[in-house]
Amino acid sequence: MSTFRRSQNEANPNKLNNILSTLIFILILNVSIQIWLLYASLNNALENNKEILIPAFIASAILFFIGFAWLYYLPKGNFRKK
């Protein structure tokens, strides 16, 4: 029985390209949201509005762990079996 991990590593180049493009897009979106959260929390901290800092940190930490979990789906590439 084949698992998702094994089947994606044995993928043809077209499928591999689609997987990598999707992963890169999602990770860029994830980092963009984290930068926006950092910008919003710094602006609020400079204006002495401390109530946004903890929720922004929690949201950023959740996004970090989601991005880290996405790395599991990163293909290793095509390898020839000997």
PDB file with SEQRES, HELIX, SHEET and CRYST1 records, atoms N, CA, C and O in Angstrom:
SEQRES   1 A   82  MET SER THR PHE ARG ARG SER GLN ASN GLU ALA ASN PRO          
SEQRES   2 A   82  ASN LYS LEU ASN ASN ILE LEU SER THR LEU ILE PHE ILE          
SEQRES   3 A   82  LEU ILE LEU ASN VAL SER ILE GLN ILE TRP LEU LEU TYR          
SEQRES   4 A   82  ALA SER LEU ASN ASN ALA LEU GLU ASN ASN LYS GLU ILE          
SEQRES   5 A   82  LEU ILE PRO ALA PHE ILE ALA SER ALA ILE LEU PHE PHE          
SEQRES   6 A   82  ILE GLY PHE ALA TRP LEU TYR TYR LEU PRO LYS GLY ASN          
SEQRES   7 A   82  PHE ARG LYS LYS                                              
HELIX    1 AA1 PHE A    4  ASN A    9  1                                   6    
HELIX    2 AA2 PRO A   13  LEU A   46  1                                  34    
HELIX    3 AA3 LYS A   50  ILE A   52  5                                   3    
HELIX    4 AA4 LEU A   53  TRP A   70  1                                  18    
HELIX    5 AA5 LEU A   71  TYR A   73  5                                   3    
CRYST1    1.000    1.000    1.000  90.00  90.00  90.00 P 1           1          
ATOM      1  N   MET A   1       0.846  -1.169   0.000  1.00  0.00           N  
ATOM      2  CA  MET A   1       0.000   0.000   0.000  1.00  0.00           C  
ATOM      3  C   MET A   1       0.898   1.241   0.000  1.00  0.00           C  
ATOM      4  O   MET A   1       1.872   1.323   0.749  1.00  0.00           O  
ATOM      5  N   SER A   2       0.554   2.182  -0.840  1.00  0.00           N  
ATOM      6  CA  SER A   2       1.349   3.397  -0.983  1.00  0.00           C  
ATOM      7  C   SER A   2       0.781   4.504  -0.097  1.00  0.00           C  
ATOM      8  O   SER A   2      -0.434   4.675   0.004  1.00  0.00           O  
ATOM      9  N   THR A   3       1.664   5.236   0.529  1.00  0.00           N  
ATOM     10  CA  THR A   3       1.227   6.384   1.319  1.00  0.00           C  
ATOM     11  C   THR A   3       1.346   7.641   0.477  1.00  0.00           C  
ATOM     12  O   THR A   3       1.945   7.624  -0.599  1.00  0.00           O  
ATOM     13  N   PHE A   4       0.777   8.724   0.966  1.00  0.00           N  
ATOM     14  CA  PHE A   4       0.850   9.986   0.238  1.00  0.00           C  
ATOM     15  C   PHE A   4       2.294  10.417   0.067  1.00  0.00           C  
ATOM     16  O   PHE A   4       2.678  10.902  -0.997  1.00  0.00           O  
ATOM     17  N   ARG A   5       3.095  10.244   1.105  1.00  0.00           N  
ATOM     18  CA  ARG A   5       4.488  10.689   1.077  1.00  0.00           C  
ATOM     19  C   ARG A   5       5.268   9.939   0.007  1.00  0.00           C  
ATOM     20  O   ARG A   5       6.026  10.549  -0.747  1.00  0.00           O  
ATOM     21  N   ARG A   6       5.094   8.634  -0.070  1.00  0.00           N  
ATOM     22  CA  ARG A   6       5.825   7.839  -1.048  1.00  0.00           C  
ATOM     23  C   ARG A   6       5.347   8.138  -2.463  1.00  0.00           C  
ATOM     24  O   ARG A   6       6.162   8.217  -3.382  1.00  0.00           O  
ATOM     25  N   SER A   7       4.054   8.306  -2.652  1.00  0.00           N  
ATOM     26  CA  SER A   7       3.531   8.550  -3.995  1.00  0.00           C  
ATOM     27  C   SER A   7       3.902   9.932  -4.506  1.00  0.00           C  
ATOM     28  O   SER A   7       4.080  10.106  -5.712  1.00  0.00           O  
ATOM     29  N   GLN A   8       4.023  10.911  -3.636  1.00  0.00           N  
ATOM     30  CA  GLN A   8       4.410  12.236  -4.128  1.00  0.00           C  
ATOM     31  C   GLN A   8       5.895  12.282  -4.462  1.00  0.00           C  
ATOM     32  O   GLN A   8       6.298  13.069  -5.319  1.00  0.00           O  
ATOM     33  N   ASN A   9       6.710  11.477  -3.825  1.00  0.00           N  
ATOM     34  CA  ASN A   9       8.132  11.444  -4.162  1.00  0.00           C  
ATOM     35  C   ASN A   9       8.378  10.726  -5.485  1.00  0.00           C  
ATOM     36  O   ASN A   9       9.388  10.966  -6.146  1.00  0.00           O  
ATOM     37  N   GLU A  10       7.463   9.852  -5.870  1.00  0.00           N  
ATOM     38  CA  GLU A  10       7.583   9.138  -7.131  1.00  0.00           C  
ATOM     39  C   GLU A  10       6.783   9.828  -8.227  1.00  0.00           C  
ATOM     40  O   GLU A  10       6.507   9.226  -9.265  1.00  0.00           O  
ATOM     41  N   ALA A  11       6.417  11.059  -8.011  1.00  0.00           N  
ATOM     42  CA  ALA A  11       5.561  11.779  -8.941  1.00  0.00           C  
ATOM     43  C   ALA A  11       6.302  12.150 -10.215  1.00  0.00           C  
ATOM     44  O   ALA A  11       7.529  12.247 -10.249  1.00  0.00           O  
ATOM     45  N   ASN A  12       5.507  12.355 -11.264  1.00  0.00           N  
ATOM     46  CA  ASN A  12       6.109  12.852 -12.495  1.00  0.00           C  
ATOM     47  C   ASN A  12       6.421  14.338 -12.313  1.00  0.00           C  
ATOM     48  O   ASN A  12       5.890  14.965 -11.397  1.00  0.00           O  
ATOM     49  N   PRO A  13       7.260  14.904 -13.155  1.00  0.00           N  
ATOM     50  CA  PRO A  13       7.671  16.308 -12.970  1.00  0.00           C  
ATOM     51  C   PRO A  13       6.517  17.304 -12.956  1.00  0.00           C  
ATOM     52  O   PRO A  13       6.573  18.311 -12.250  1.00  0.00           O  
ATOM     53  N   ASN A  14       5.470  17.027 -13.731  1.00  0.00           N  
ATOM     54  CA  ASN A  14       4.315  17.933 -13.758  1.00  0.00           C  
ATOM     55  C   ASN A  14       3.617  17.981 -12.406  1.00  0.00           C  
ATOM     56  O   ASN A  14       3.294  19.058 -11.905  1.00  0.00           O  
ATOM     57  N   LYS A  15       3.387  16.819 -11.823  1.00  0.00           N  
ATOM     58  CA  LYS A  15       2.732  16.750 -10.516  1.00  0.00           C  
ATOM     59  C   LYS A  15       3.622  17.368  -9.444  1.00  0.00           C  
ATOM     60  O   LYS A  15       3.136  18.063  -8.552  1.00  0.00           O  
ATOM     61  N   LEU A  16       4.918  17.117  -9.531  1.00  0.00           N  
ATOM     62  CA  LEU A  16       5.876  17.670  -8.578  1.00  0.00           C  
ATOM     63  C   LEU A  16       5.871  19.199  -8.636  1.00  0.00           C  
ATOM     64  O   LEU A  16       5.940  19.866  -7.603  1.00  0.00           O  
ATOM     65  N   ASN A  17       5.791  19.742  -9.842  1.00  0.00           N  
ATOM     66  CA  ASN A  17       5.751  21.186 -10.028  1.00  0.00           C  
ATOM     67  C   ASN A  17       4.483  21.778  -9.423  1.00  0.00           C  
ATOM     68  O   ASN A  17       4.535  22.836  -8.796  1.00  0.00           O  
ATOM     69  N   ASN A  18       3.349  21.112  -9.603  1.00  0.00           N  
ATOM     70  CA  ASN A  18       2.092  21.594  -9.023  1.00  0.00           C  
ATOM     71  C   ASN A  18       2.130  21.583  -7.502  1.00  0.00           C  
ATOM     72  O   ASN A  18       1.661  22.522  -6.859  1.00  0.00           O  
ATOM     73  N   ILE A  19       2.684  20.526  -6.928  1.00  0.00           N  
ATOM     74  CA  ILE A  19       2.774  20.430  -5.467  1.00  0.00           C  
ATOM     75  C   ILE A  19       3.666  21.535  -4.914  1.00  0.00           C  
ATOM     76  O   ILE A  19       3.311  22.199  -3.940  1.00  0.00           O  
ATOM     77  N   LEU A  20       4.829  21.729  -5.542  1.00  0.00           N  
ATOM     78  CA  LEU A  20       5.756  22.763  -5.068  1.00  0.00           C  
ATOM     79  C   LEU A  20       5.179  24.162  -5.237  1.00  0.00           C  
ATOM     80  O   LEU A  20       5.350  25.007  -4.358  1.00  0.00           O  
ATOM     81  N   SER A  21       4.502  24.420  -6.344  1.00  0.00           N  
ATOM     82  CA  SER A  21       3.907  25.743  -6.564  1.00  0.00           C  
ATOM     83  C   SER A  21       2.838  26.044  -5.516  1.00  0.00           C  
ATOM     84  O   SER A  21       2.765  27.160  -5.001  1.00  0.00           O  
ATOM     85  N   THR A  22       2.020  25.060  -5.205  1.00  0.00           N  
ATOM     86  CA  THR A  22       0.981  25.247  -4.193  1.00  0.00           C  
ATOM     87  C   THR A  22       1.590  25.476  -2.820  1.00  0.00           C  
ATOM     88  O   THR A  22       1.154  26.366  -2.091  1.00  0.00           O  
ATOM     89  N   LEU A  23       2.594  24.685  -2.459  1.00  0.00           N  
ATOM     90  CA  LEU A  23       3.253  24.855  -1.163  1.00  0.00           C  
ATOM     91  C   LEU A  23       3.908  26.224  -1.038  1.00  0.00           C  
ATOM     92  O   LEU A  23       3.788  26.880  -0.003  1.00  0.00           O  
ATOM     93  N   ILE A  24       4.591  26.649  -2.073  1.00  0.00           N  
ATOM     94  CA  ILE A  24       5.255  27.953  -2.031  1.00  0.00           C  
ATOM     95  C   ILE A  24       4.228  29.066  -1.897  1.00  0.00           C  
ATOM     96  O   ILE A  24       4.438  30.008  -1.133  1.00  0.00           O  
ATOM     97  N   PHE A  25       3.116  28.975  -2.631  1.00  0.00           N  
ATOM     98  CA  PHE A  25       2.078  29.999  -2.540  1.00  0.00           C  
ATOM     99  C   PHE A  25       1.492  30.075  -1.132  1.00  0.00           C  
ATOM    100  O   PHE A  25       1.313  31.167  -0.593  1.00  0.00           O  
ATOM    101  N   ILE A  26       1.195  28.925  -0.537  1.00  0.00           N  
ATOM    102  CA  ILE A  26       0.602  28.905   0.801  1.00  0.00           C  
ATOM    103  C   ILE A  26       1.598  29.427   1.837  1.00  0.00           C  
ATOM    104  O   ILE A  26       1.207  30.151   2.752  1.00  0.00           O  
ATOM    105  N   LEU A  27       2.873  29.072   1.707  1.00  0.00           N  
ATOM    106  CA  LEU A  27       3.864  29.559   2.665  1.00  0.00           C  
ATOM    107  C   LEU A  27       4.097  31.061   2.524  1.00  0.00           C  
ATOM    108  O   LEU A  27       4.300  31.744   3.528  1.00  0.00           O  
ATOM    109  N   ILE A  28       4.072  31.590   1.293  1.00  0.00           N  
ATOM    110  CA  ILE A  28       4.195  33.037   1.101  1.00  0.00           C  
ATOM    111  C   ILE A  28       2.996  33.756   1.695  1.00  0.00           C  
ATOM    112  O   ILE A  28       3.147  34.802   2.325  1.00  0.00           O  
ATOM    113  N   LEU A  29       1.809  33.203   1.499  1.00  0.00           N  
ATOM    114  CA  LEU A  29       0.598  33.790   2.096  1.00  0.00           C  
ATOM    115  C   LEU A  29       0.687  33.764   3.618  1.00  0.00           C  
ATOM    116  O   LEU A  29       0.319  34.734   4.280  1.00  0.00           O  
ATOM    117  N   ASN A  30       1.167  32.670   4.167  1.00  0.00           N  
ATOM    118  CA  ASN A  30       1.328  32.519   5.608  1.00  0.00           C  
ATOM    119  C   ASN A  30       2.296  33.567   6.164  1.00  0.00           C  
ATOM    120  O   ASN A  30       2.000  34.210   7.171  1.00  0.00           O  
ATOM    121  N   VAL A  31       3.433  33.738   5.522  1.00  0.00           N  
ATOM    122  CA  VAL A  31       4.424  34.715   5.977  1.00  0.00           C  
ATOM    123  C   VAL A  31       3.886  36.139   5.827  1.00  0.00           C  
ATOM    124  O   VAL A  31       4.158  36.995   6.669  1.00  0.00           O  
ATOM    125  N   SER A  32       3.128  36.396   4.764  1.00  0.00           N  
ATOM    126  CA  SER A  32       2.536  37.726   4.577  1.00  0.00           C  
ATOM    127  C   SER A  32       1.562  38.073   5.704  1.00  0.00           C  
ATOM    128  O   SER A  32       1.549  39.205   6.189  1.00  0.00           O  
ATOM    129  N   ILE A  33       0.760  37.117   6.113  1.00  0.00           N  
ATOM    130  CA  ILE A  33      -0.167  37.357   7.225  1.00  0.00           C  
ATOM    131  C   ILE A  33       0.607  37.584   8.522  1.00  0.00           C  
ATOM    132  O   ILE A  33       0.218  38.420   9.337  1.00  0.00           O  
ATOM    133  N   GLN A  34       1.699  36.845   8.716  1.00  0.00           N  
ATOM    134  CA  GLN A  34       2.511  37.048   9.915  1.00  0.00           C  
ATOM    135  C   GLN A  34       3.165  38.429   9.920  1.00  0.00           C  
ATOM    136  O   GLN A  34       3.248  39.064  10.972  1.00  0.00           O  
ATOM    137  N   ILE A  35       3.625  38.898   8.776  1.00  0.00           N  
ATOM    138  CA  ILE A  35       4.205  40.245   8.699  1.00  0.00           C  
ATOM    139  C   ILE A  35       3.138  41.292   8.997  1.00  0.00           C  
ATOM    140  O   ILE A  35       3.407  42.275   9.687  1.00  0.00           O  
ATOM    141  N   TRP A  36       1.932  41.086   8.480  1.00  0.00           N  
ATOM    142  CA  TRP A  36       0.838  42.017   8.755  1.00  0.00           C  
ATOM    143  C   TRP A  36       0.511  42.034  10.257  1.00  0.00           C  
ATOM    144  O   TRP A  36       0.276  43.097  10.831  1.00  0.00           O  
ATOM    145  N   LEU A  37       0.498  40.860  10.883  1.00  0.00           N  
ATOM    146  CA  LEU A  37       0.253  40.793  12.331  1.00  0.00           C  
ATOM    147  C   LEU A  37       1.344  41.518  13.108  1.00  0.00           C  
ATOM    148  O   LEU A  37       1.050  42.217  14.078  1.00  0.00           O  
ATOM    149  N   LEU A  38       2.595  41.363  12.698  1.00  0.00           N  
ATOM    150  CA  LEU A  38       3.700  42.056  13.346  1.00  0.00           C  
ATOM    151  C   LEU A  38       3.549  43.565  13.199  1.00  0.00           C  
ATOM    152  O   LEU A  38       3.729  44.304  14.167  1.00  0.00           O  
ATOM    153  N   TYR A  39       3.224  44.018  12.014  1.00  0.00           N  
ATOM    154  CA  TYR A  39       3.041  45.445  11.750  1.00  0.00           C  
ATOM    155  C   TYR A  39       1.900  46.014  12.608  1.00  0.00           C  
ATOM    156  O   TYR A  39       2.041  47.080  13.208  1.00  0.00           O  
ATOM    157  N   ALA A  40       0.779  45.299  12.657  1.00  0.00           N  
ATOM    158  CA  ALA A  40      -0.375  45.770  13.434  1.00  0.00           C  
ATOM    159  C   ALA A  40      -0.056  45.799  14.929  1.00  0.00           C  
ATOM    160  O   ALA A  40      -0.421  46.746  15.625  1.00  0.00           O  
ATOM    161  N   SER A  41       0.617  44.774  15.416  1.00  0.00           N  
ATOM    162  CA  SER A  41       0.916  44.739  16.855  1.00  0.00           C  
ATOM    163  C   SER A  41       1.953  45.793  17.233  1.00  0.00           C  
ATOM    164  O   SER A  41       1.868  46.370  18.317  1.00  0.00           O  
ATOM    165  N   LEU A  42       2.931  46.058  16.363  1.00  0.00           N  
ATOM    166  CA  LEU A  42       3.911  47.105  16.663  1.00  0.00           C  
ATOM    167  C   LEU A  42       3.265  48.488  16.651  1.00  0.00           C  
ATOM    168  O   LEU A  42       3.581  49.321  17.500  1.00  0.00           O  
ATOM    169  N   ASN A  43       2.375  48.741  15.710  1.00  0.00           N  
ATOM    170  CA  ASN A  43       1.675  50.030  15.678  1.00  0.00           C  
ATOM    171  C   ASN A  43       0.835  50.232  16.942  1.00  0.00           C  
ATOM    172  O   ASN A  43       0.818  51.321  17.517  1.00  0.00           O  
ATOM    173  N   ASN A  44       0.154  49.194  17.362  1.00  0.00           N  
ATOM    174  CA  ASN A  44      -0.660  49.299  18.564  1.00  0.00           C  
ATOM    175  C   ASN A  44       0.205  49.424  19.821  1.00  0.00           C  
ATOM    176  O   ASN A  44      -0.178  50.117  20.764  1.00  0.00           O  
ATOM    177  N   ALA A  45       1.348  48.772  19.845  1.00  0.00           N  
ATOM    178  CA  ALA A  45       2.231  48.875  21.005  1.00  0.00           C  
ATOM    179  C   ALA A  45       2.813  50.283  21.112  1.00  0.00           C  
ATOM    180  O   ALA A  45       2.983  50.803  22.215  1.00  0.00           O  
ATOM    181  N   LEU A  46       3.115  50.894  19.984  1.00  0.00           N  
ATOM    182  CA  LEU A  46       3.644  52.252  20.006  1.00  0.00           C  
ATOM    183  C   LEU A  46       2.608  53.276  20.446  1.00  0.00           C  
ATOM    184  O   LEU A  46       2.959  54.350  20.936  1.00  0.00           O  
ATOM    185  N   GLU A  47       1.334  52.946  20.270  1.00  0.00           N  
ATOM    186  CA  GLU A  47       0.258  53.832  20.701  1.00  0.00           C  
ATOM    187  C   GLU A  47      -0.274  53.447  22.088  1.00  0.00           C  
ATOM    188  O   GLU A  47      -1.326  53.927  22.510  1.00  0.00           O  
ATOM    189  N   ASN A  48       0.458  52.583  22.787  1.00  0.00           N  
ATOM    190  CA  ASN A  48       0.096  52.108  24.134  1.00  0.00           C  
ATOM    191  C   ASN A  48      -1.236  51.360  24.170  1.00  0.00           C  
ATOM    192  O   ASN A  48      -1.945  51.405  25.176  1.00  0.00           O  
ATOM    193  N   ASN A  49      -1.576  50.681  23.094  1.00  0.00           N  
ATOM    194  CA  ASN A  49      -2.736  49.784  23.070  1.00  0.00           C  
ATOM    195  C   ASN A  49      -2.219  48.354  23.208  1.00  0.00           C  
ATOM    196  O   ASN A  49      -1.907  47.696  22.215  1.00  0.00           O  
ATOM    197  N   LYS A  50      -2.134  47.892  24.425  1.00  0.00           N  
ATOM    198  CA  LYS A  50      -1.514  46.589  24.698  1.00  0.00           C  
ATOM    199  C   LYS A  50      -2.459  45.403  24.491  1.00  0.00           C  
ATOM    200  O   LYS A  50      -2.011  44.257  24.524  1.00  0.00           O  
ATOM    201  N   GLU A  51      -3.755  45.652  24.277  1.00  0.00           N  
ATOM    202  CA  GLU A  51      -4.706  44.537  24.211  1.00  0.00           C  
ATOM    203  C   GLU A  51      -4.572  43.707  22.934  1.00  0.00           C  
ATOM    204  O   GLU A  51      -5.100  42.596  22.881  1.00  0.00           O  
ATOM    205  N   ILE A  52      -3.897  44.196  21.923  1.00  0.00           N  
ATOM    206  CA  ILE A  52      -3.759  43.443  20.675  1.00  0.00           C  
ATOM    207  C   ILE A  52      -2.510  42.550  20.664  1.00  0.00           C  
ATOM    208  O   ILE A  52      -2.394  41.669  19.812  1.00  0.00           O  
ATOM    209  N   LEU A  53      -1.589  42.765  21.589  1.00  0.00           N  
ATOM    210  CA  LEU A  53      -0.314  42.063  21.534  1.00  0.00           C  
ATOM    211  C   LEU A  53      -0.441  40.555  21.739  1.00  0.00           C  
ATOM    212  O   LEU A  53       0.124  39.783  20.964  1.00  0.00           O  
ATOM    213  N   ILE A  54      -1.160  40.127  22.751  1.00  0.00           N  
ATOM    214  CA  ILE A  54      -1.293  38.688  23.039  1.00  0.00           C  
ATOM    215  C   ILE A  54      -2.063  37.967  21.930  1.00  0.00           C  
ATOM    216  O   ILE A  54      -1.602  36.917  21.483  1.00  0.00           O  
ATOM    217  N   PRO A  55      -3.218  38.474  21.456  1.00  0.00           N  
ATOM    218  CA  PRO A  55      -3.898  37.780  20.349  1.00  0.00           C  
ATOM    219  C   PRO A  55      -3.060  37.725  19.071  1.00  0.00           C  
ATOM    220  O   PRO A  55      -3.101  36.731  18.345  1.00  0.00           O  
ATOM    221  N   ALA A  56      -2.299  38.792  18.790  1.00  0.00           N  
ATOM    222  CA  ALA A  56      -1.448  38.782  17.594  1.00  0.00           C  
ATOM    223  C   ALA A  56      -0.326  37.761  17.746  1.00  0.00           C  
ATOM    224  O   ALA A  56       0.028  37.085  16.780  1.00  0.00           O  
ATOM    225  N   PHE A  57       0.233  37.640  18.940  1.00  0.00           N  
ATOM    226  CA  PHE A  57       1.280  36.647  19.170  1.00  0.00           C  
ATOM    227  C   PHE A  57       0.733  35.229  19.025  1.00  0.00           C  
ATOM    228  O   PHE A  57       1.376  34.371  18.419  1.00  0.00           O  
ATOM    229  N   ILE A  58      -0.441  34.988  19.575  1.00  0.00           N  
ATOM    230  CA  ILE A  58      -1.051  33.652  19.482  1.00  0.00           C  
ATOM    231  C   ILE A  58      -1.362  33.300  18.028  1.00  0.00           C  
ATOM    232  O   ILE A  58      -1.091  32.184  17.583  1.00  0.00           O  
ATOM    233  N   ALA A  59      -1.933  34.260  17.289  1.00  0.00           N  
ATOM    234  CA  ALA A  59      -2.241  34.012  15.874  1.00  0.00           C  
ATOM    235  C   ALA A  59      -0.969  33.765  15.073  1.00  0.00           C  
ATOM    236  O   ALA A  59      -0.942  32.887  14.211  1.00  0.00           O  
ATOM    237  N   SER A  60       0.078  34.524  15.346  1.00  0.00           N  
ATOM    238  CA  SER A  60       1.339  34.341  14.640  1.00  0.00           C  
ATOM    239  C   SER A  60       1.965  32.989  14.978  1.00  0.00           C  
ATOM    240  O   SER A  60       2.523  32.332  14.100  1.00  0.00           O  
ATOM    241  N   ALA A  61       1.880  32.570  16.229  1.00  0.00           N  
ATOM    242  CA  ALA A  61       2.415  31.262  16.621  1.00  0.00           C  
ATOM    243  C   ALA A  61       1.648  30.134  15.940  1.00  0.00           C  
ATOM    244  O   ALA A  61       2.249  29.154  15.499  1.00  0.00           O  
ATOM    245  N   ILE A  62       0.334  30.265  15.854  1.00  0.00           N  
ATOM    246  CA  ILE A  62      -0.477  29.254  15.162  1.00  0.00           C  
ATOM    247  C   ILE A  62      -0.096  29.181  13.692  1.00  0.00           C  
ATOM    248  O   ILE A  62       0.050  28.092  13.138  1.00  0.00           O  
ATOM    249  N   LEU A  63       0.067  30.348  13.055  1.00  0.00           N  
ATOM    250  CA  LEU A  63       0.471  30.366  11.653  1.00  0.00           C  
ATOM    251  C   LEU A  63       1.866  29.777  11.455  1.00  0.00           C  
ATOM    252  O   LEU A  63       2.124  29.120  10.447  1.00  0.00           O  
ATOM    253  N   PHE A  64       2.758  30.007  12.404  1.00  0.00           N  
ATOM    254  CA  PHE A  64       4.094  29.420  12.316  1.00  0.00           C  
ATOM    255  C   PHE A  64       4.016  27.898  12.345  1.00  0.00           C  
ATOM    256  O   PHE A  64       4.665  27.226  11.543  1.00  0.00           O  
ATOM    257  N   PHE A  65       3.228  27.352  13.264  1.00  0.00           N  
ATOM    258  CA  PHE A  65       3.125  25.897  13.357  1.00  0.00           C  
ATOM    259  C   PHE A  65       2.404  25.304  12.146  1.00  0.00           C  
ATOM    260  O   PHE A  65       2.716  24.187  11.733  1.00  0.00           O  
ATOM    261  N   ILE A  66       1.451  26.030  11.576  1.00  0.00           N  
ATOM    262  CA  ILE A  66       0.806  25.568  10.347  1.00  0.00           C  
ATOM    263  C   ILE A  66       1.828  25.525   9.210  1.00  0.00           C  
ATOM    264  O   ILE A  66       1.885  24.549   8.462  1.00  0.00           O  
ATOM    265  N   GLY A  67       2.633  26.580   9.081  1.00  0.00           N  
ATOM    266  CA  GLY A  67       3.671  26.601   8.057  1.00  0.00           C  
ATOM    267  C   GLY A  67       4.708  25.514   8.268  1.00  0.00           C  
ATOM    268  O   GLY A  67       5.185  24.915   7.304  1.00  0.00           O  
ATOM    269  N   PHE A  68       5.059  25.255   9.511  1.00  0.00           N  
ATOM    270  CA  PHE A  68       6.011  24.197   9.819  1.00  0.00           C  
ATOM    271  C   PHE A  68       5.432  22.828   9.470  1.00  0.00           C  
ATOM    272  O   PHE A  68       6.152  21.955   8.985  1.00  0.00           O  
ATOM    273  N   ALA A  69       4.134  22.638   9.715  1.00  0.00           N  
ATOM    274  CA  ALA A  69       3.483  21.375   9.385  1.00  0.00           C  
ATOM    275  C   ALA A  69       3.404  21.169   7.875  1.00  0.00           C  
ATOM    276  O   ALA A  69       3.452  20.032   7.406  1.00  0.00           O  
ATOM    277  N   TRP A  70       3.283  22.249   7.111  1.00  0.00           N  
ATOM    278  CA  TRP A  70       3.236  22.144   5.648  1.00  0.00           C  
ATOM    279  C   TRP A  70       4.539  21.582   5.089  1.00  0.00           C  
ATOM    280  O   TRP A  70       4.534  21.001   4.003  1.00  0.00           O  
ATOM    281  N   LEU A  71       5.641  21.739   5.793  1.00  0.00           N  
ATOM    282  CA  LEU A  71       6.921  21.239   5.303  1.00  0.00           C  
ATOM    283  C   LEU A  71       6.936  19.717   5.191  1.00  0.00           C  
ATOM    284  O   LEU A  71       7.770  19.161   4.477  1.00  0.00           O  
ATOM    285  N   TYR A  72       6.022  19.036   5.890  1.00  0.00           N  
ATOM    286  CA  TYR A  72       5.925  17.586   5.772  1.00  0.00           C  
ATOM    287  C   TYR A  72       5.570  17.186   4.339  1.00  0.00           C  
ATOM    288  O   TYR A  72       6.017  16.147   3.854  1.00  0.00           O  
ATOM    289  N   TYR A  73       4.777  18.000   3.673  1.00  0.00           N  
ATOM    290  CA  TYR A  73       4.310  17.681   2.329  1.00  0.00           C  
ATOM    291  C   TYR A  73       5.295  18.090   1.246  1.00  0.00           C  
ATOM    292  O   TYR A  73       5.007  17.917   0.062  1.00  0.00           O  
ATOM    293  N   LEU A  74       6.435  18.620   1.615  1.00  0.00           N  
ATOM    294  CA  LEU A  74       7.448  19.024   0.649  1.00  0.00           C  
ATOM    295  C   LEU A  74       8.070  17.776   0.022  1.00  0.00           C  
ATOM    296  O   LEU A  74       8.626  16.937   0.731  1.00  0.00           O  
ATOM    297  N   PRO A  75       7.979  17.651  -1.295  1.00  0.00           N  
ATOM    298  CA  PRO A  75       8.539  16.453  -1.933  1.00  0.00           C  
ATOM    299  C   PRO A  75      10.064  16.461  -1.906  1.00  0.00           C  
ATOM    300  O   PRO A  75      10.691  17.521  -1.912  1.00  0.00           O  
ATOM    301  N   LYS A  76      10.646  15.275  -1.876  1.00  0.00           N  
ATOM    302  CA  LYS A  76      12.106  15.168  -1.881  1.00  0.00           C  
ATOM    303  C   LYS A  76      12.659  15.173  -3.295  1.00  0.00           C  
ATOM    304  O   LYS A  76      13.856  15.391  -3.483  1.00  0.00           O  
ATOM    305  N   GLY A  77      11.835  14.942  -4.272  1.00  0.00           N  
ATOM    306  CA  GLY A  77      12.286  14.945  -5.658  1.00  0.00           C  
ATOM    307  C   GLY A  77      12.283  13.544  -6.231  1.00  0.00           C  
ATOM    308  O   GLY A  77      11.944  12.573  -5.554  1.00  0.00           O  
ATOM    309  N   ASN A  78      12.665  13.462  -7.484  1.00  0.00           N  
ATOM    310  CA  ASN A  78      12.696  12.159  -8.174  1.00  0.00           C  
ATOM    311  C   ASN A  78      14.068  11.517  -7.986  1.00  0.00           C  
ATOM    312  O   ASN A  78      15.092  12.102  -8.340  1.00  0.00           O  
ATOM    313  N   PHE A  79      14.078  10.332  -7.437  1.00  0.00           N  
ATOM    314  CA  PHE A  79      15.305   9.576  -7.262  1.00  0.00           C  
ATOM    315  C   PHE A  79      15.191   8.267  -8.040  1.00  0.00           C  
ATOM    316  O   PHE A  79      14.127   7.652  -8.096  1.00  0.00           O  
ATOM    317  N   ARG A  80      16.289   7.862  -8.628  1.00  0.00           N  
ATOM    318  CA  ARG A  80      16.299   6.590  -9.342  1.00  0.00           C  
ATOM    319  C   ARG A  80      16.596   5.466  -8.371  1.00  0.00           C  
ATOM    320  O   ARG A  80      17.495   5.552  -7.535  1.00  0.00           O  
ATOM    321  N   LYS A  81      15.818   4.419  -8.509  1.00  0.00           N  
ATOM    322  CA  LYS A  81      16.049   3.239  -7.661  1.00  0.00           C  
ATOM    323  C   LYS A  81      17.122   2.386  -8.297  1.00  0.00           C  
ATOM    324  O   LYS A  81      17.118   2.169  -9.509  1.00  0.00           O  
ATOM    325  N   LYS A  82      18.037   1.904  -7.482  1.00  0.00           N  
ATOM    326  CA  LYS A  82      19.114   1.050  -8.010  1.00  0.00           C  
ATOM    327  C   LYS A  82      18.795  -0.401  -7.777  1.00  0.00           C  
ATOM    328  O   LYS A  82      19.580  -1.273  -8.151  1.00  0.00           O  
TER     329      LYS A  82                                                      
END                                                                             
